[in-house]
Amino acid sequence: MEHTVAGAIKEWRKHNKVIGQVKISYKKILRKCRELSLAGGKYREYQGLCAKYQCARLTAVTKGLVPFEDKPFKAYLQ
């Protein structure tokens, strides 16, 4: 019984629009905090490289692929 209730709650959270919007807002705020914490224009430099390199531009316009700018910060900016 416990597994069924837990599964139902998980599905409800997954499809709840309010919770989805809260998660999106949280991710946007977290990203801005990370951008602000990068000293010396490192993030702007990274954005420039993303605009310059063809593979990054192609990834940004290809549906279903995550753009380079949206990749995790710690993978590229540390």
mmCIF file of the N, C-alpha and C atoms, coordinates in Angstrom:
data_MODEL
# 
_entry.id   MODEL 
# 
loop_
_atom_site.group_PDB 
_atom_site.id 
_atom_site.type_symbol 
_atom_site.label_atom_id 
_atom_site.label_alt_id 
_atom_site.label_comp_id 
_atom_site.label_asym_id 
_atom_site.label_entity_id 
_atom_site.label_seq_id 
_atom_site.pdbx_PDB_ins_code 
_atom_site.Cartn_x 
_atom_site.Cartn_y 
_atom_site.Cartn_z 
_atom_site.occupancy 
_atom_site.B_iso_or_equiv 
_atom_site.pdbx_formal_charge 
_atom_site.auth_seq_id 
_atom_site.auth_comp_id 
_atom_site.auth_asym_id 
_atom_site.auth_atom_id 
_atom_site.pdbx_PDB_model_num 
ATOM 1   N N  . MET A 1 1  ? 0.819  -1.192 0.000   1.00 0.00 ? 1  MET A N  1 
ATOM 2   C CA . MET A 1 1  ? 0.000  0.000  0.000   1.00 0.00 ? 1  MET A CA 1 
ATOM 3   C C  . MET A 1 1  ? 0.869  1.263  0.000   1.00 0.00 ? 1  MET A C  1 
ATOM 4   N N  . GLU A 1 2  ? 1.953  1.246  0.774   1.00 0.00 ? 2  GLU A N  1 
ATOM 5   C CA . GLU A 1 2  ? 2.817  2.425  0.862   1.00 0.00 ? 2  GLU A CA 1 
ATOM 6   C C  . GLU A 1 2  ? 3.432  2.768  -0.488  1.00 0.00 ? 2  GLU A C  1 
ATOM 7   N N  . HIS A 1 3  ? 3.817  1.740  -1.243  1.00 0.00 ? 3  HIS A N  1 
ATOM 8   C CA . HIS A 1 3  ? 4.430  1.980  -2.547  1.00 0.00 ? 3  HIS A CA 1 
ATOM 9   C C  . HIS A 1 3  ? 3.426  2.615  -3.504  1.00 0.00 ? 3  HIS A C  1 
ATOM 10  N N  . THR A 1 4  ? 2.185  2.217  -3.414  1.00 0.00 ? 4  THR A N  1 
ATOM 11  C CA . THR A 1 4  ? 1.152  2.766  -4.279  1.00 0.00 ? 4  THR A CA 1 
ATOM 12  C C  . THR A 1 4  ? 0.905  4.238  -3.964  1.00 0.00 ? 4  THR A C  1 
ATOM 13  N N  . VAL A 1 5  ? 0.836  4.576  -2.700  1.00 0.00 ? 5  VAL A N  1 
ATOM 14  C CA . VAL A 1 5  ? 0.616  5.962  -2.294  1.00 0.00 ? 5  VAL A CA 1 
ATOM 15  C C  . VAL A 1 5  ? 1.808  6.816  -2.699  1.00 0.00 ? 5  VAL A C  1 
ATOM 16  N N  . ALA A 1 6  ? 3.001  6.328  -2.449  1.00 0.00 ? 6  ALA A N  1 
ATOM 17  C CA . ALA A 1 6  ? 4.210  7.080  -2.811  1.00 0.00 ? 6  ALA A CA 1 
ATOM 18  C C  . ALA A 1 6  ? 4.276  7.281  -4.321  1.00 0.00 ? 6  ALA A C  1 
ATOM 19  N N  . GLY A 1 7  ? 3.943  6.254  -5.074  1.00 0.00 ? 7  GLY A N  1 
ATOM 20  C CA . GLY A 1 7  ? 3.944  6.368  -6.533  1.00 0.00 ? 7  GLY A CA 1 
ATOM 21  C C  . GLY A 1 7  ? 2.906  7.355  -7.026  1.00 0.00 ? 7  GLY A C  1 
ATOM 22  N N  . ALA A 1 8  ? 1.732  7.341  -6.391  1.00 0.00 ? 8  ALA A N  1 
ATOM 23  C CA . ALA A 1 8  ? 0.671  8.270  -6.776  1.00 0.00 ? 8  ALA A CA 1 
ATOM 24  C C  . ALA A 1 8  ? 1.071  9.712  -6.480  1.00 0.00 ? 8  ALA A C  1 
ATOM 25  N N  . ILE A 1 9  ? 1.700  9.934  -5.343  1.00 0.00 ? 9  ILE A N  1 
ATOM 26  C CA . ILE A 1 9  ? 2.157  11.284 -4.992  1.00 0.00 ? 9  ILE A CA 1 
ATOM 27  C C  . ILE A 1 9  ? 3.231  11.750 -5.971  1.00 0.00 ? 9  ILE A C  1 
ATOM 28  N N  . LYS A 1 10 ? 4.133  10.856 -6.318  1.00 0.00 ? 10 LYS A N  1 
ATOM 29  C CA . LYS A 1 10 ? 5.195  11.193 -7.268  1.00 0.00 ? 10 LYS A CA 1 
ATOM 30  C C  . LYS A 1 10 ? 4.605  11.570 -8.628  1.00 0.00 ? 10 LYS A C  1 
ATOM 31  N N  . GLU A 1 11 ? 3.637  10.821 -9.107  1.00 0.00 ? 11 GLU A N  1 
ATOM 32  C CA . GLU A 1 11 ? 2.983  11.123 -10.384 1.00 0.00 ? 11 GLU A CA 1 
ATOM 33  C C  . GLU A 1 11 ? 2.224  12.445 -10.312 1.00 0.00 ? 11 GLU A C  1 
ATOM 34  N N  . TRP A 1 12 ? 1.564  12.695 -9.188  1.00 0.00 ? 12 TRP A N  1 
ATOM 35  C CA . TRP A 1 12 ? 0.829  13.939 -9.027  1.00 0.00 ? 12 TRP A CA 1 
ATOM 36  C C  . TRP A 1 12 ? 1.774  15.139 -9.088  1.00 0.00 ? 12 TRP A C  1 
ATOM 37  N N  . ARG A 1 13 ? 2.915  15.030 -8.384  1.00 0.00 ? 13 ARG A N  1 
ATOM 38  C CA . ARG A 1 13 ? 3.901  16.123 -8.403  1.00 0.00 ? 13 ARG A CA 1 
ATOM 39  C C  . ARG A 1 13 ? 4.455  16.326 -9.804  1.00 0.00 ? 13 ARG A C  1 
ATOM 40  N N  . LYS A 1 14 ? 4.665  15.241 -10.521 1.00 0.00 ? 14 LYS A N  1 
ATOM 41  C CA . LYS A 1 14 ? 5.227  15.306 -11.869 1.00 0.00 ? 14 LYS A CA 1 
ATOM 42  C C  . LYS A 1 14 ? 4.299  16.058 -12.822 1.00 0.00 ? 14 LYS A C  1 
ATOM 43  N N  . HIS A 1 15 ? 2.992  15.889 -12.673 1.00 0.00 ? 15 HIS A N  1 
ATOM 44  C CA . HIS A 1 15 ? 2.024  16.471 -13.597 1.00 0.00 ? 15 HIS A CA 1 
ATOM 45  C C  . HIS A 1 15 ? 1.344  17.732 -13.058 1.00 0.00 ? 15 HIS A C  1 
ATOM 46  N N  . ASN A 1 16 ? 1.671  18.159 -11.858 1.00 0.00 ? 16 ASN A N  1 
ATOM 47  C CA . ASN A 1 16 ? 1.074  19.345 -11.267 1.00 0.00 ? 16 ASN A CA 1 
ATOM 48  C C  . ASN A 1 16 ? 1.725  20.590 -11.861 1.00 0.00 ? 16 ASN A C  1 
ATOM 49  N N  . LYS A 1 17 ? 0.926  21.465 -12.466 1.00 0.00 ? 17 LYS A N  1 
ATOM 50  C CA . LYS A 1 17 ? 1.457  22.650 -13.140 1.00 0.00 ? 17 LYS A CA 1 
ATOM 51  C C  . LYS A 1 17 ? 2.062  23.658 -12.165 1.00 0.00 ? 17 LYS A C  1 
ATOM 52  N N  . VAL A 1 18 ? 1.475  23.795 -10.996 1.00 0.00 ? 18 VAL A N  1 
ATOM 53  C CA . VAL A 1 18 ? 1.996  24.745 -10.005 1.00 0.00 ? 18 VAL A CA 1 
ATOM 54  C C  . VAL A 1 18 ? 3.386  24.312 -9.554  1.00 0.00 ? 18 VAL A C  1 
ATOM 55  N N  . ILE A 1 19 ? 3.538  23.048 -9.241  1.00 0.00 ? 19 ILE A N  1 
ATOM 56  C CA . ILE A 1 19 ? 4.847  22.540 -8.815  1.00 0.00 ? 19 ILE A CA 1 
ATOM 57  C C  . ILE A 1 19 ? 5.855  22.675 -9.950  1.00 0.00 ? 19 ILE A C  1 
ATOM 58  N N  . GLY A 1 20 ? 5.416  22.424 -11.176 1.00 0.00 ? 20 GLY A N  1 
ATOM 59  C CA . GLY A 1 20 ? 6.300  22.580 -12.331 1.00 0.00 ? 20 GLY A CA 1 
ATOM 60  C C  . GLY A 1 20 ? 6.791  24.009 -12.478 1.00 0.00 ? 20 GLY A C  1 
ATOM 61  N N  . GLN A 1 21 ? 5.894  24.986 -12.303 1.00 0.00 ? 21 GLN A N  1 
ATOM 62  C CA . GLN A 1 21 ? 6.279  26.389 -12.402 1.00 0.00 ? 21 GLN A CA 1 
ATOM 63  C C  . GLN A 1 21 ? 7.229  26.795 -11.279 1.00 0.00 ? 21 GLN A C  1 
ATOM 64  N N  . VAL A 1 22 ? 6.998  26.273 -10.083 1.00 0.00 ? 22 VAL A N  1 
ATOM 65  C CA . VAL A 1 22 ? 7.894  26.569 -8.958  1.00 0.00 ? 22 VAL A CA 1 
ATOM 66  C C  . VAL A 1 22 ? 9.289  26.026 -9.252  1.00 0.00 ? 22 VAL A C  1 
ATOM 67  N N  . LYS A 1 23 ? 9.367  24.812 -9.787  1.00 0.00 ? 23 LYS A N  1 
ATOM 68  C CA . LYS A 1 23 ? 10.665 24.221 -10.103 1.00 0.00 ? 23 LYS A CA 1 
ATOM 69  C C  . LYS A 1 23 ? 11.388 25.013 -11.187 1.00 0.00 ? 23 LYS A C  1 
ATOM 70  N N  . ILE A 1 24 ? 10.652 25.466 -12.203 1.00 0.00 ? 24 ILE A N  1 
ATOM 71  C CA . ILE A 1 24 ? 11.256 26.262 -13.274 1.00 0.00 ? 24 ILE A CA 1 
ATOM 72  C C  . ILE A 1 24 ? 11.767 27.586 -12.714 1.00 0.00 ? 24 ILE A C  1 
ATOM 73  N N  . SER A 1 25 ? 10.959 28.241 -11.881 1.00 0.00 ? 25 SER A N  1 
ATOM 74  C CA . SER A 1 25 ? 11.383 29.511 -11.280 1.00 0.00 ? 25 SER A CA 1 
ATOM 75  C C  . SER A 1 25 ? 12.619 29.323 -10.411 1.00 0.00 ? 25 SER A C  1 
ATOM 76  N N  . TYR A 1 26 ? 12.640 28.252 -9.643  1.00 0.00 ? 26 TYR A N  1 
ATOM 77  C CA . TYR A 1 26 ? 13.794 27.966 -8.791  1.00 0.00 ? 26 TYR A CA 1 
ATOM 78  C C  . TYR A 1 26 ? 15.049 27.768 -9.638  1.00 0.00 ? 26 TYR A C  1 
ATOM 79  N N  . LYS A 1 27 ? 14.931 27.038 -10.738 1.00 0.00 ? 27 LYS A N  1 
ATOM 80  C CA . LYS A 1 27 ? 16.092 26.804 -11.599 1.00 0.00 ? 27 LYS A CA 1 
ATOM 81  C C  . LYS A 1 27 ? 16.584 28.107 -12.220 1.00 0.00 ? 27 LYS A C  1 
ATOM 82  N N  . LYS A 1 28 ? 15.663 29.002 -12.589 1.00 0.00 ? 28 LYS A N  1 
ATOM 83  C CA . LYS A 1 28 ? 16.062 30.296 -13.149 1.00 0.00 ? 28 LYS A CA 1 
ATOM 84  C C  . LYS A 1 28 ? 16.807 31.132 -12.109 1.00 0.00 ? 28 LYS A C  1 
ATOM 85  N N  . ILE A 1 29 ? 16.288 31.148 -10.887 1.00 0.00 ? 29 ILE A N  1 
ATOM 86  C CA . ILE A 1 29 ? 16.940 31.902 -9.810  1.00 0.00 ? 29 ILE A CA 1 
ATOM 87  C C  . ILE A 1 29 ? 18.311 31.316 -9.504  1.00 0.00 ? 29 ILE A C  1 
ATOM 88  N N  . LEU A 1 30 ? 18.396 30.003 -9.442  1.00 0.00 ? 30 LEU A N  1 
ATOM 89  C CA . LEU A 1 30 ? 19.668 29.340 -9.176  1.00 0.00 ? 30 LEU A CA 1 
ATOM 90  C C  . LEU A 1 30 ? 20.690 29.661 -10.262 1.00 0.00 ? 30 LEU A C  1 
ATOM 91  N N  . ARG A 1 31 ? 20.252 29.673 -11.519 1.00 0.00 ? 31 ARG A N  1 
ATOM 92  C CA . ARG A 1 31 ? 21.153 30.002 -12.624 1.00 0.00 ? 31 ARG A CA 1 
ATOM 93  C C  . ARG A 1 31 ? 21.658 31.437 -12.501 1.00 0.00 ? 31 ARG A C  1 
ATOM 94  N N  . LYS A 1 32 ? 20.760 32.379 -12.186 1.00 0.00 ? 32 LYS A N  1 
ATOM 95  C CA . LYS A 1 32 ? 21.180 33.773 -12.021 1.00 0.00 ? 32 LYS A CA 1 
ATOM 96  C C  . LYS A 1 32 ? 22.185 33.919 -10.883 1.00 0.00 ? 32 LYS A C  1 
ATOM 97  N N  . CYS A 1 33 ? 21.969 33.199 -9.795  1.00 0.00 ? 33 CYS A N  1 
ATOM 98  C CA . CYS A 1 33 ? 22.918 33.241 -8.678  1.00 0.00 ? 33 CYS A CA 1 
ATOM 99  C C  . CYS A 1 33 ? 24.280 32.720 -9.113  1.00 0.00 ? 33 CYS A C  1 
ATOM 100 N N  . ARG A 1 34 ? 24.288 31.672 -9.891  1.00 0.00 ? 34 ARG A N  1 
ATOM 101 C CA . ARG A 1 34 ? 25.559 31.126 -10.377 1.00 0.00 ? 34 ARG A CA 1 
ATOM 102 C C  . ARG A 1 34 ? 26.240 32.095 -11.329 1.00 0.00 ? 34 ARG A C  1 
ATOM 103 N N  . GLU A 1 35 ? 25.446 32.751 -12.192 1.00 0.00 ? 35 GLU A N  1 
ATOM 104 C CA . GLU A 1 35 ? 26.020 33.734 -13.108 1.00 0.00 ? 35 GLU A CA 1 
ATOM 105 C C  . GLU A 1 35 ? 26.653 34.885 -12.335 1.00 0.00 ? 35 GLU A C  1 
ATOM 106 N N  . LEU A 1 36 ? 25.966 35.363 -11.301 1.00 0.00 ? 36 LEU A N  1 
ATOM 107 C CA . LEU A 1 36 ? 26.477 36.483 -10.510 1.00 0.00 ? 36 LEU A CA 1 
ATOM 108 C C  . LEU A 1 36 ? 27.745 36.128 -9.748  1.00 0.00 ? 36 LEU A C  1 
ATOM 109 N N  . SER A 1 37 ? 27.843 34.865 -9.349  1.00 0.00 ? 37 SER A N  1 
ATOM 110 C CA . SER A 1 37 ? 28.998 34.462 -8.553  1.00 0.00 ? 37 SER A CA 1 
ATOM 111 C C  . SER A 1 37 ? 30.261 34.275 -9.390  1.00 0.00 ? 37 SER A C  1 
ATOM 112 N N  . LEU A 1 38 ? 30.124 34.205 -10.708 1.00 0.00 ? 38 LEU A N  1 
ATOM 113 C CA . LEU A 1 38 ? 31.302 34.026 -11.559 1.00 0.00 ? 38 LEU A CA 1 
ATOM 114 C C  . LEU A 1 38 ? 32.020 35.364 -11.714 1.00 0.00 ? 38 LEU A C  1 
ATOM 115 N N  . ALA A 1 39 ? 33.229 35.412 -11.260 1.00 0.00 ? 39 ALA A N  1 
ATOM 116 C CA . ALA A 1 39 ? 34.000 36.657 -11.290 1.00 0.00 ? 39 ALA A CA 1 
ATOM 117 C C  . ALA A 1 39 ? 34.775 36.777 -12.598 1.00 0.00 ? 39 ALA A C  1 
ATOM 118 N N  . GLY A 1 40 ? 35.078 38.011 -12.971 1.00 0.00 ? 40 GLY A N  1 
ATOM 119 C CA . GLY A 1 40 ? 35.954 38.260 -14.102 1.00 0.00 ? 40 GLY A CA 1 
ATOM 120 C C  . GLY A 1 40 ? 35.344 38.029 -15.465 1.00 0.00 ? 40 GLY A C  1 
ATOM 121 N N  . GLY A 1 41 ? 34.048 37.981 -15.565 1.00 0.00 ? 41 GLY A N  1 
ATOM 122 C CA . GLY A 1 41 ? 33.417 37.832 -16.869 1.00 0.00 ? 41 GLY A CA 1 
ATOM 123 C C  . GLY A 1 41 ? 33.559 36.452 -17.480 1.00 0.00 ? 41 GLY A C  1 
ATOM 124 N N  . LYS A 1 42 ? 33.816 35.465 -16.660 1.00 0.00 ? 42 LYS A N  1 
ATOM 125 C CA . LYS A 1 42 ? 34.012 34.110 -17.171 1.00 0.00 ? 42 LYS A CA 1 
ATOM 126 C C  . LYS A 1 42 ? 32.754 33.582 -17.873 1.00 0.00 ? 42 LYS A C  1 
ATOM 127 N N  . TYR A 1 43 ? 31.593 33.909 -17.332 1.00 0.00 ? 43 TYR A N  1 
ATOM 128 C CA . TYR A 1 43 ? 30.354 33.454 -17.955 1.00 0.00 ? 43 TYR A CA 1 
ATOM 129 C C  . TYR A 1 43 ? 30.115 34.161 -19.285 1.00 0.00 ? 43 TYR A C  1 
ATOM 130 N N  . ARG A 1 44 ? 30.394 35.472 -19.339 1.00 0.00 ? 44 ARG A N  1 
ATOM 131 C CA . ARG A 1 44 ? 30.240 36.204 -20.602 1.00 0.00 ? 44 ARG A CA 1 
ATOM 132 C C  . ARG A 1 44 ? 31.199 35.663 -21.650 1.00 0.00 ? 44 ARG A C  1 
ATOM 133 N N  . GLU A 1 45 ? 32.391 35.306 -21.228 1.00 0.00 ? 45 GLU A N  1 
ATOM 134 C CA . GLU A 1 45 ? 33.364 34.710 -22.144 1.00 0.00 ? 45 GLU A CA 1 
ATOM 135 C C  . GLU A 1 45 ? 32.834 33.382 -22.683 1.00 0.00 ? 45 GLU A C  1 
ATOM 136 N N  . TYR A 1 46 ? 32.246 32.598 -21.808 1.00 0.00 ? 46 TYR A N  1 
ATOM 137 C CA . TYR A 1 46 ? 31.665 31.311 -22.208 1.00 0.00 ? 46 TYR A CA 1 
ATOM 138 C C  . TYR A 1 46 ? 30.510 31.522 -23.188 1.00 0.00 ? 46 TYR A C  1 
ATOM 139 N N  . GLN A 1 47 ? 29.655 32.525 -22.933 1.00 0.00 ? 47 GLN A N  1 
ATOM 140 C CA . GLN A 1 47 ? 28.560 32.820 -23.853 1.00 0.00 ? 47 GLN A CA 1 
ATOM 141 C C  . GLN A 1 47 ? 29.099 33.236 -25.220 1.00 0.00 ? 47 GLN A C  1 
ATOM 142 N N  . GLY A 1 48 ? 30.171 34.006 -25.229 1.00 0.00 ? 48 GLY A N  1 
ATOM 143 C CA . GLY A 1 48 ? 30.791 34.405 -26.490 1.00 0.00 ? 48 GLY A CA 1 
ATOM 144 C C  . GLY A 1 48 ? 31.309 33.216 -27.268 1.00 0.00 ? 48 GLY A C  1 
ATOM 145 N N  . LEU A 1 49 ? 31.917 32.283 -26.562 1.00 0.00 ? 49 LEU A N  1 
ATOM 146 C CA . LEU A 1 49 ? 32.400 31.072 -27.231 1.00 0.00 ? 49 LEU A CA 1 
ATOM 147 C C  . LEU A 1 49 ? 31.242 30.254 -27.787 1.00 0.00 ? 49 LEU A C  1 
ATOM 148 N N  . CYS A 1 50 ? 30.149 30.203 -27.048 1.00 0.00 ? 50 CYS A N  1 
ATOM 149 C CA . CYS A 1 50 ? 28.968 29.474 -27.528 1.00 0.00 ? 50 CYS A CA 1 
ATOM 150 C C  . CYS A 1 50 ? 28.409 30.118 -28.796 1.00 0.00 ? 50 CYS A C  1 
ATOM 151 N N  . ALA A 1 51 ? 28.470 31.444 -28.870 1.00 0.00 ? 51 ALA A N  1 
ATOM 152 C CA . ALA A 1 51 ? 27.986 32.138 -30.061 1.00 0.00 ? 51 ALA A CA 1 
ATOM 153 C C  . ALA A 1 51 ? 28.952 31.975 -31.230 1.00 0.00 ? 51 ALA A C  1 
ATOM 154 N N  . LYS A 1 52 ? 30.228 31.775 -30.924 1.00 0.00 ? 52 LYS A N  1 
ATOM 155 C CA . LYS A 1 52 ? 31.260 31.697 -31.955 1.00 0.00 ? 52 LYS A CA 1 
ATOM 156 C C  . LYS A 1 52 ? 31.367 30.313 -32.595 1.00 0.00 ? 52 LYS A C  1 
ATOM 157 N N  . TYR A 1 53 ? 31.325 29.267 -31.795 1.00 0.00 ? 53 TYR A N  1 
ATOM 158 C CA . TYR A 1 53 ? 31.567 27.922 -32.306 1.00 0.00 ? 53 TYR A CA 1 
ATOM 159 C C  . TYR A 1 53 ? 30.341 27.358 -33.004 1.00 0.00 ? 53 TYR A C  1 
ATOM 160 N N  . GLN A 1 54 ? 30.575 26.785 -34.169 1.00 0.00 ? 54 GLN A N  1 
ATOM 161 C CA . GLN A 1 54 ? 29.486 26.267 -34.984 1.00 0.00 ? 54 GLN A CA 1 
ATOM 162 C C  . GLN A 1 54 ? 28.749 25.116 -34.296 1.00 0.00 ? 54 GLN A C  1 
ATOM 163 N N  . CYS A 1 55 ? 29.479 24.232 -33.629 1.00 0.00 ? 55 CYS A N  1 
ATOM 164 C CA . CYS A 1 55 ? 28.810 23.104 -32.971 1.00 0.00 ? 55 CYS A CA 1 
ATOM 165 C C  . CYS A 1 55 ? 27.853 23.599 -31.888 1.00 0.00 ? 55 CYS A C  1 
ATOM 166 N N  . ALA A 1 56 ? 28.224 24.663 -31.189 1.00 0.00 ? 56 ALA A N  1 
ATOM 167 C CA . ALA A 1 56 ? 27.345 25.223 -30.157 1.00 0.00 ? 56 ALA A CA 1 
ATOM 168 C C  . ALA A 1 56 ? 26.119 25.868 -30.788 1.00 0.00 ? 56 ALA A C  1 
ATOM 169 N N  . ARG A 1 57 ? 26.307 26.554 -31.910 1.00 0.00 ? 57 ARG A N  1 
ATOM 170 C CA . ARG A 1 57 ? 25.165 27.177 -32.596 1.00 0.00 ? 57 ARG A CA 1 
ATOM 171 C C  . ARG A 1 57 ? 24.212 26.124 -33.137 1.00 0.00 ? 57 ARG A C  1 
ATOM 172 N N  . LEU A 1 58 ? 24.753 25.050 -33.710 1.00 0.00 ? 58 LEU A N  1 
ATOM 173 C CA . LEU A 1 58 ? 23.896 23.986 -34.244 1.00 0.00 ? 58 LEU A CA 1 
ATOM 174 C C  . LEU A 1 58 ? 23.137 23.273 -33.136 1.00 0.00 ? 58 LEU A C  1 
ATOM 175 N N  . THR A 1 59 ? 23.791 23.068 -32.010 1.00 0.00 ? 59 THR A N  1 
ATOM 176 C CA . THR A 1 59 ? 23.128 22.423 -30.879 1.00 0.00 ? 59 THR A CA 1 
ATOM 177 C C  . THR A 1 59 ? 21.981 23.286 -30.368 1.00 0.00 ? 59 THR A C  1 
ATOM 178 N N  . ALA A 1 60 ? 22.162 24.598 -30.373 1.00 0.00 ? 60 ALA A N  1 
ATOM 179 C CA . ALA A 1 60 ? 21.138 25.511 -29.853 1.00 0.00 ? 60 ALA A CA 1 
ATOM 180 C C  . ALA A 1 60 ? 19.865 25.487 -30.694 1.00 0.00 ? 60 ALA A C  1 
ATOM 181 N N  . VAL A 1 61 ? 19.979 25.267 -32.001 1.00 0.00 ? 61 VAL A N  1 
ATOM 182 C CA . VAL A 1 61 ? 18.797 25.312 -32.870 1.00 0.00 ? 61 VAL A CA 1 
ATOM 183 C C  . VAL A 1 61 ? 18.220 23.934 -33.170 1.00 0.00 ? 61 VAL A C  1 
ATOM 184 N N  . THR A 1 62 ? 18.893 22.880 -32.721 1.00 0.00 ? 62 THR A N  1 
ATOM 185 C CA . THR A 1 62 ? 18.416 21.524 -32.977 1.00 0.00 ? 62 THR A CA 1 
ATOM 186 C C  . THR A 1 62 ? 17.444 21.110 -31.884 1.00 0.00 ? 62 THR A C  1 
ATOM 187 N N  . LYS A 1 63 ? 16.251 20.765 -32.303 1.00 0.00 ? 63 LYS A N  1 
ATOM 188 C CA . LYS A 1 63 ? 15.216 20.368 -31.343 1.00 0.00 ? 63 LYS A CA 1 
ATOM 189 C C  . LYS A 1 63 ? 15.606 19.052 -30.678 1.00 0.00 ? 63 LYS A C  1 
ATOM 190 N N  . GLY A 1 64 ? 15.447 18.998 -29.363 1.00 0.00 ? 64 GLY A N  1 
ATOM 191 C CA . GLY A 1 64 ? 15.747 17.787 -28.612 1.00 0.00 ? 64 GLY A CA 1 
ATOM 192 C C  . GLY A 1 64 ? 17.143 17.759 -28.015 1.00 0.00 ? 64 GLY A C  1 
ATOM 193 N N  . LEU A 1 65 ? 18.000 18.701 -28.392 1.00 0.00 ? 65 LEU A N  1 
ATOM 194 C CA . LEU A 1 65 ? 19.346 18.776 -27.823 1.00 0.00 ? 65 LEU A CA 1 
ATOM 195 C C  . LEU A 1 65 ? 19.429 19.954 -26.856 1.00 0.00 ? 65 LEU A C  1 
ATOM 196 N N  . VAL A 1 66 ? 20.178 19.777 -25.800 1.00 0.00 ? 66 VAL A N  1 
ATOM 197 C CA . VAL A 1 66 ? 20.363 20.847 -24.818 1.00 0.00 ? 66 VAL A CA 1 
ATOM 198 C C  . VAL A 1 66 ? 21.449 21.786 -25.340 1.00 0.00 ? 66 VAL A C  1 
ATOM 199 N N  . PRO A 1 67 ? 21.155 23.089 -25.442 1.00 0.00 ? 67 PRO A N  1 
ATOM 200 C CA . PRO A 1 67 ? 22.173 24.038 -25.899 1.00 0.00 ? 67 PRO A CA 1 
ATOM 201 C C  . PRO A 1 67 ? 23.372 24.077 -24.949 1.00 0.00 ? 67 PRO A C  1 
ATOM 202 N N  . PHE A 1 68 ? 24.538 24.407 -25.493 1.00 0.00 ? 68 PHE A N  1 
ATOM 203 C CA . PHE A 1 68 ? 25.746 24.475 -24.676 1.00 0.00 ? 68 PHE A CA 1 
ATOM 204 C C  . PHE A 1 68 ? 25.565 25.434 -23.502 1.00 0.00 ? 68 PHE A C  1 
ATOM 205 N N  . GLU A 1 69 ? 24.866 26.565 -23.723 1.00 0.00 ? 69 GLU A N  1 
ATOM 206 C CA . GLU A 1 69 ? 24.694 27.558 -22.656 1.00 0.00 ? 69 GLU A CA 1 
ATOM 207 C C  . GLU A 1 69 ? 23.884 27.011 -21.493 1.00 0.00 ? 69 GLU A C  1 
ATOM 208 N N  . ASP A 1 70 ? 23.070 25.999 -21.736 1.00 0.00 ? 70 ASP A N  1 
ATOM 209 C CA . ASP A 1 70 ? 22.242 25.428 -20.676 1.00 0.00 ? 70 ASP A CA 1 
ATOM 210 C C  . ASP A 1 70 ? 22.882 24.226 -20.005 1.00 0.00 ? 70 ASP A C  1 
ATOM 211 N N  . LYS A 1 71 ? 24.068 23.860 -20.425 1.00 0.00 ? 71 LYS A N  1 
ATOM 212 C CA . LYS A 1 71 ? 24.754 22.720 -19.809 1.00 0.00 ? 71 LYS A CA 1 
ATOM 213 C C  . LYS A 1 71 ? 25.136 23.091 -18.377 1.00 0.00 ? 71 LYS A C  1 
ATOM 214 N N  . PRO A 1 72 ? 25.392 22.107 -17.547 1.00 0.00 ? 72 PRO A N  1 
ATOM 215 C CA . PRO A 1 72 ? 25.739 22.408 -16.150 1.00 0.00 ? 72 PRO A CA 1 
ATOM 216 C C  . PRO A 1 72 ? 26.958 23.319 -16.038 1.00 0.00 ? 72 PRO A C  1 
ATOM 217 N N  . PHE A 1 73 ? 26.869 24.272 -15.140 1.00 0.00 ? 73 PHE A N  1 
ATOM 218 C CA . PHE A 1 73 ? 27.955 25.226 -14.956 1.00 0.00 ? 73 PHE A CA 1 
ATOM 219 C C  . PHE A 1 73 ? 29.241 24.537 -14.527 1.00 0.00 ? 73 PHE A C  1 
ATOM 220 N N  . LYS A 1 74 ? 29.146 23.599 -13.628 1.00 0.00 ? 74 LYS A N  1 
ATOM 221 C CA . LYS A 1 74 ? 30.364 23.014 -13.085 1.00 0.00 ? 74 LYS A CA 1 
ATOM 222 C C  . LYS A 1 74 ? 31.122 22.193 -14.114 1.00 0.00 ? 74 LYS A C  1 
ATOM 223 N N  . ALA A 1 75 ? 30.466 21.786 -15.189 1.00 0.00 ? 75 ALA A N  1 
ATOM 224 C CA . ALA A 1 75 ? 31.152 21.015 -16.216 1.00 0.00 ? 75 ALA A CA 1 
ATOM 225 C C  . ALA A 1 75 ? 32.091 21.895 -17.038 1.00 0.00 ? 75 ALA A C  1 
ATOM 226 N N  . TYR A 1 76 ? 31.760 23.177 -17.178 1.00 0.00 ? 76 TYR A N  1 
ATOM 227 C CA . TYR A 1 76 ? 32.537 24.039 -18.056 1.00 0.00 ? 76 TYR A CA 1 
ATOM 228 C C  . TYR A 1 76 ? 33.148 25.258 -17.389 1.00 0.00 ? 76 TYR A C  1 
ATOM 229 N N  . LEU A 1 77 ? 32.550 25.738 -16.334 1.00 0.00 ? 77 LEU A N  1 
ATOM 230 C CA . LEU A 1 77 ? 32.936 27.045 -15.813 1.00 0.00 ? 77 LEU A CA 1 
ATOM 231 C C  . LEU A 1 77 ? 33.666 27.010 -14.483 1.00 0.00 ? 77 LEU A C  1 
ATOM 232 N N  . GLN A 1 78 ? 34.338 25.918 -14.166 1.00 0.00 ? 78 GLN A N  1 
ATOM 233 C CA . GLN A 1 78 ? 35.077 25.884 -12.908 1.00 0.00 ? 78 GLN A CA 1 
ATOM 234 C C  . GLN A 1 78 ? 36.524 25.560 -13.134 1.00 0.00 ? 78 GLN A C  1 
# 
